[in-house]
Amino acid sequence: MKLLRVILLCMTSVAASAAVSPTTVSRTSFGKLPNGSNVELYTLKSDQLELKLITLGARVTALTAPDRNGKSADIVLGYDNLGDYLHNKEFYFGVVPGRYANRIAHGKFTLGGKPYQITLNDGVNSLHGGVEGFAARNWSAKEIPNGVEFTLVSPDGDQGYPGTLTSHVRYTLVHETVRIEYSATTDKATVINLTNHAYFNLAGEGNPSILGEKLTLDADKYTPVDSTLIPTGQLAPVVGTPFDFTHATTIGDRIDANNEQLKFAGGYDHNWVVRGVPGTLRPAAKVYDPSSGRVLSVETTEPGIQFYAGNFLDGSAKGPAGKPYVKRSALCLETQHFPDSPNHPNFPSTELKPGHTYHSVTTFTLSVEK
């Protein structure tokens, strides 16, 4: 009898272990840069998802997830070769932009009474770190449990930013959740804002529109912008506006409304103020695709989230299946500090000082609704 109990206990333990298979991590070459350095491709596989990452830009190149019928498809925009990433840089597919993601007005800010000028690459403004930001860098990488850690050292004066900044981005995959953990240290006061710029289409990359997907944002306020997409400094309520996604709303319902803010951006390309206490992991967004049943849930420790509806995609880029990435064929949910924060004292601070560590966590969880 005792032997039978031992056998049953062992069988139960084996079954429990098999219920959640460990994530596998593999590495291969993705090609060589013009300077001869190797770009590496890491593939993470769980029992539910497959995530592909490359060292160039510490970027997501593919995320494969099942639909309500169990059929899997890649749900992020990207390429299957290095050449396309090198020749089509303007869309920032899947990258970790930095040292400051999003925009800084006129590329200017002041720290400790000293003015700084960073490189301009978005008209009169600086976008995603400047002319050669973190998206253009080949990060070093190492395997960690269930994932990969990318590391980049940005020297003092890089793109005009002060301080030598050492950044780490850790991607891990467990079951149906992708976790991205960012950290950084500096030897001189600087500003930092890291995020991931993955473009999602829950019906599958290459599908022509995300306008039928339903979006919920856990935010009662957003930051209005001027005609160059720089925040005015106001925290405006979303109630009664096309920016109210406090309840699940079809993205296409109001995207072309007669609204000055929408006209400035050609649709949605704004920062929302996430409810709750910054620094705590909490819900930020949820997207549901009725056609596939896929659901994307986003949690973050960041104070804001940029919802971008792919307004500037123009069909010039094509994915692995040869389908063009046309206007509004994908959306971004960039968890972040607010754009142009260094120039708005009322926004949460993005200053990082020596002896302190920048830390941020975002999770993307995939599920299905029948």
N, C-alpha and C positions, 0 to 999 in steps of 0.2 A: 504493500500500500504506500509506504514511504517512497519507494522507488518510482511508483506511478506519479506521485505528486511532484517529484523532482523532474521527471520527464515532461509533465504538463507545464511546469514552471519554465523550463528551458524552451519549450515550443512557443509559449506565450511571449517570452523575451525575444526570440528570433523573429516572430511575427511582427512585434512592435518595432523592431529595428528595421525590418523590411518595409514597413508602412511609409516611412519617410526616407527615401534613398539619399545618400550623401551627394553633395554637389561635386561634379568633376570639373577640373580646370586643365585645359590643354593650351599649348603655345606653338605657334608656327610663324614663319616669316610672311609679311604682307608686302614686301618689296623694299627697295632702297631709294633713299632720297638723293638728290643731285650731289650732295656732299659725301655720299657713300655710306652714310649711317643707315642701319637697318631699322625698319618699322616692323614691330611685332604685333601679331594678332593673338588675342587670348579668347578662348571660347569657354564659357561657363554653362554647364548643363545641370539642371535640377530635374526632379520628377515632373515638373510642370512647364518650365520655361527654358529657352536657350538664349543667352546673351553673348554678343560678340563685341569686343573692344579692341582698339588699336592704340599704340603709344603716341601716334601723331595727334596732338590735341587732347590726349587722354579721353578719346571719344567713343561713344556708342555707335556701332555701325549696323547692328541688327538686333532685334528682340522678337523672338518667335513665341507665340502664345496660342493656345487652342480656343476655338469658338464654342458656341453652345452645343455643337454636334461633334466636338472633339477634333475638328480639322484645324491644323496649325497653320499660321501665316506670320510673316514678318510684319510688325506693326509700326516700325519706325523708318523714316526716310534715310537713305544712305547709298553708298556705292560698294561694289564688290572688288574694286581695284584701287590702287594707290594713285594712279594717274588722274582719275576724276577728282579725287580730293585735292590734288595739287593744282588743278586747273579751274576748279569751281569753289573758290574760297568764300564767296560773298554770303552764302546762306548759313554758314556755321553749323552744318549738319552734325548733331550729336556731340559737339565739343564741350570742353570745360573752358569758357572764356575767362580771361583775366589779364592783368591783375585786378581790373575792375569790370565786372560784367555790366552790361547795359550802358547808359549814356552819362557823360559828364559834360556839362555846358561849356563850350569853348575850350575844352580840355584844360580848364584852370581850376585850381583849388588852393587853399592856404592851410598850412599846418604849422603850429607853433609860431605863428606870425610870419612864416616864410612862404612866399608864393611859389607855386609850381606850374609848369606848362608841360602837358603831355601831348603826344602826337595826335593829330586830327585825321579821322578817316570816315566821318559821316557828315559831310558838309562842314559846318562851322563847329561841330562837336566831335568828341571822342567816343567811340563805340567799342565795347568788349575789349578794352585794354589798349586800343590804339592800332597803329599801322601793322605792327607785328606782335600781336598779343599772344597769350598762352595757347590759343587755338592753332597757331602756326609752329609750335615747338614740339619736338620729339621728346616726350617724357621718358624717364627711366622707369622700369617696372619690375616687380617681383611678385611671385605667387604668395598668397596668404590663405588661411583656411576659408574655403568657400568662395574665394575670389582673387582679386588682384589689387595691389597698391601701386599707384603711379606717383612719381616724385619729380619736382621741377625746382631748380634754383634760379631765381631771377635776380640778376646783379643790381647793385645800387645804380640808379640812373636809367635803368631799362625803360624805354619809351617815355622817359622823363619822370618816372616814379622814384621817390626816395627809398633808400634802404635795400639791403640784400634780403629778399624774401624766399623762404624755403616752404614750398607747398606740397601737401600730400592729399591725394584723392583715393579713397578706398571703395571699390565696388565689391559688394558681396551679393550672392544669390542663394536664398534658402526657400525651397518650395515655390511659392508664387510671388515672392517679394524680392525686389531689387533694392538694396540699401546703398546709398552713397554718403560717405562720411568725408568731410573736408576738414583739414587742419593746416595751420601755417604759423610760422614765427618770423620775426624780423630783427635786424640789428639797429634799425632807425625807425622812428615814427613814420608810418605810411598809411595808405588806405587800401582796403581789400574788399572784394565782393565776388565770391565764386558761386557758380551754378552749373547746371547741365542744360544744353541747348538741343535736346532731342526733339524731333518733330514726330508727333504721333498721328496715325490714322488707324483707328481701331478696326476698321473694315479690311485693313491690309494696305501696305505701301503700294503706291501706284493707283489706288482708287481715286476717282476725280474730285471728291469733295468730302469735307467734314461738316458741312452745314446742317446735315440731318442728325448729327450726334448731339446728345443732351449733356449740358454742363451744369455742375453745381460748384460754386465758389463759396468757401466759408469766410465771407468778408462782407461787412456792412458799409465799408468805405473804399474809395479808390483815390489815386493821385492824378488829377487832371493835368494835361500837358499843354504846351504852346505849339505853334505850328511846326517846330523842329523836334517835337516829341520830348522836350525837356519839362519835367514837372514844374508847376507854378508854385509849389510849396503848400498848396491847399490839400486837406484831407476831406474829400467831398462824400456825402452820403449817396449810396447807390439807389435808394428807394425812389421809385417814380422815374427812373432813367433806364436806358438800354443796358446799363452796366449792372443791373440787379440780377445776379445769378444765385441769390440766396436759396432759391428753389430750382430744381432741375428745369432747365430751359433749353429749347432747341437753339443751337448756335445761330442758325440762319434766320431766325424769326425777326431780329432787330438789327442785324449787322449793317444794313444799308439804310437805317433810319435817318431822318433829317436832323442830324445832331452834329454840332461843330466838332466835338471830340472825335467822333467816328470819321468825319471828313479829314481831320488832320492826319489820321493814321491809315486811312483807306479801309477802315474796319477796326477790329479790336487789336490793339497793341499797347496795353496799359498795365500798370501795376495796381494790384488790389492789396488792401491792408488785411492780413489774415487775423481772424479773431483769436483771442487768447493771449497767453504770455510768451513773448519771444524767448527762445532758449529752451522751451519745452516742446517735445514732439507732439503735434496735434494735427487734426484734419485740416487740409487746405483746399482740396479740389476733388471732384469726382466726375468722370466722363463715362457715358453709356452710349454704346452704338447699337441701335435697335436691329440692324441688319444681321449682325454677327452674335449679339448677346454679350460681347466683351465689355468689361467694366474696368476702368483704370481709377484707382484710388491713390491720392497723393497726401502724404503727411510730411511735415517739416518743422524744424526749429526756427526757421527764418521768419522775419516780421512781414514779408511780402511775397507775392507771387505774380509774375508777369504772364498774362494770357495773351498770346500772339496767335492770330488766326491764319497765318501764312499769306498775308495780303500781298507780299512782295515776290512770292514764287511766280515764275513767269513761263514755265514750260521748257526753259533752256536746259535744265538738269533732268536726267533720266535715271531711273533706278535699275537694279539688276535685271528686272523683267523687260526693260526697254520702254516702260511707260513714262511719259513726261510728268514731272512734278509741277502741276499747274497751280494757279492762284487758288488759295484756300483748300488745297488738297491735304493739308496737315495742320496741326496746331502744336504750339509749345506751351508748357507750363513750367516756367523758370522760377523756382523758389529762390528768394534773394532778399538783400536789403534794397531799399528804394533807389531808383535811378537818381543820379546827381545828389546823393546824400551829403557829400562833403561840402556842398554849397547851401545846405538847408539845415540850420541848427535845430529845427523842430522835428527833423527826421531822426530815427535811430542812428547812432554813430557807426561809421565804418572805419574809424581809426584803429590801427593796431600799433601798440607800443612795444619796445623791447622788454623782454621778461614776461610778456603775456602770450597766450596762444589763441589764435582764431580757431573756432570750432563750429561746425554746422552739420546737421544730418537731414537727409531727405529720403523718403521711401516711396517706391512705386509698386503697388500691389495689383496684380491682375486676377480677375475672377470672371464668372459668367452669370448672366441672368437668363433663365429659360423663357 
